[in-house]
């Protein structure tokens, strides 16, 4: 499977804001903080055209309580990666006009994420508890690339190279970017610590 990378689209910000408004309504009472992350959140960066959203619930609120709320609002709950990232609940929204057949509500832990889901998803949501380093790392990564065009360009070149390869799963593409991501996380942490 090839990974589709497209030039930066300024409309990604408004698509995020529309979805943020929906998520605020869906998660009303959980006091969510909602951030646009990933490549679609970084002006000028080519990306998979999937709006990547991170949601952190208020302190003391359970992420598991948010699962049925997001499923009822049209998201598919992806349990596949919970063994790797047990503190996160992951969801995707697909374009129902492009998805062949009935969109599943849940993909279980032992199920792979289908190519049909990967090829028709428009949004993904990472639902997190309040106390979580994943939140800070992703914000620091995004903000560092926005502030440092040299690293943004390096990341863009890496993504172009990797997207030209065949991947069994899109998750493998994400893993292949891991060394670069860790480098940026380290640089962002060092910059923050002054």
Secondary structure, DSSP 8 states (H G I E B T S, - for coil): -----B---THHHHHHHHHHHHHHHHTTTS--EEEEESGGGSTT--B-S-EEEEEE--TT--HHHHHHHHHHTT-EEE-TTTTTSTTEEEEEEE-TTTS-S---SEE-TTS---HHHHHHEEEEEEEE-SS-HHHHHHHHHHHHHHH-HHHHHHHHHHHHHHHTS--SSHHHHHHHTHHHHHHHHHHHHHHHH-
